[in-house]
Amino acid sequence: MDADRRDELKRLAAEQAVQLVESGMVVGLGVGSTAIHAIRRIAALLESGALRDVVGVPCAASVEYEARALGIPLTTLDDCVTVDLTIDGADEVDPRVNLIKGGGGALLREKMVAQASRREVIVVDATKLSPALGTIYPLPLEIIPFGAHATARFVAGLGARTTFRRTNNGDYYRTDQGHLILDCAFGPIDDVESLALALERRAGIVEHGLFLGLATDLIVASEEGVRHITVSTGAQHTLCTSHNPAR
C-alpha cells in the first residue's frame, strides 16, 4: 500500500471517530498522523456550525499549536473535571485492544488525558494490528535525564534492546516535559501487565507506552472498510461492526 492510500485510510477512520463528538463536549486531541485528521475535521465542523461549544484538551504542545491555528477552543486538565471523549492514535494494537503508544513522544500527556476520559477512541489503519504488543513496534519509555544510562541498563536486564531516541541532527530527543525517550525492543511481550508493573516500580522511568485497558473504542481502516470495535473493558472482548467501505 502506498503512502497516499494509507493516509486516505487514516482520514476515513478519523472522520468516523469524529462522528462520536457532540456539541458541548470536552474532547481530548491526540497526537500523530491519524489524530491530526480528526482535529482538522472537528475544526471544519465547528466552523460550519455543525458542532458548537466543543473545547479541546491537547495532548502535546504541537497539537495545541495546530488546534489554535485551526480555531478550536482549548482547555486543560486542570480546568475541566472530565474529558468526555478522546480521539487518539496508536503504534500497535493487540487482540485485547491494549496499545503501545509514544511514537510521537507524547505518551505521558496522552496517558494522563486517556485516564481522565470517559471514552478513549483509538483510530488506526490495519497495519497497526498485532498478535502481541512488541511484535512490530518498540516500547517507548519517558525517562529523566539523570541516570538515564543506568535506567537503560535496568530495562536491558528485563530483556530489551534499548535505544535513546534522537532528533534528525543527532541530539537527544526531548519531550514537552524535557525528558528523554528510550525505545525498548522487547519483541513479542508475553505478559504486558507484569512488564508494566516492573517499569512502574523503577525510579527514573516517568511513564511507559503500554496503554492497558484504557481504550473503549477502536476504529480500524483497511481496504475492506472501516470497522468500529467497542471494547468491553470488564471481559476484555470486542464487538465488531463494519461501516463505510473505504474503497
ABEGO torsion letter per residue (X at the ends): XBAAAAAAAAAAAAAAAAAABBBGBBBBBBBEAAAAAAAAAAAAAAAAGABBGBBBBBABAAAAAAAAAAGBBBBBAAABABBABBBBBBABBBAAGBBBBGAAGAAAAAAAAAAABABBBBBBBAAABBABBGAABBBBBBBBABGAAAAAAAAAAAGBBBBBBBBAAGBBBBBAAGBBBBBBBAEBBABAAAAAAAAAABBGBABBABBBGABABBBBBBAAEBBBBBBBAAAGBBBBBBBGBAX
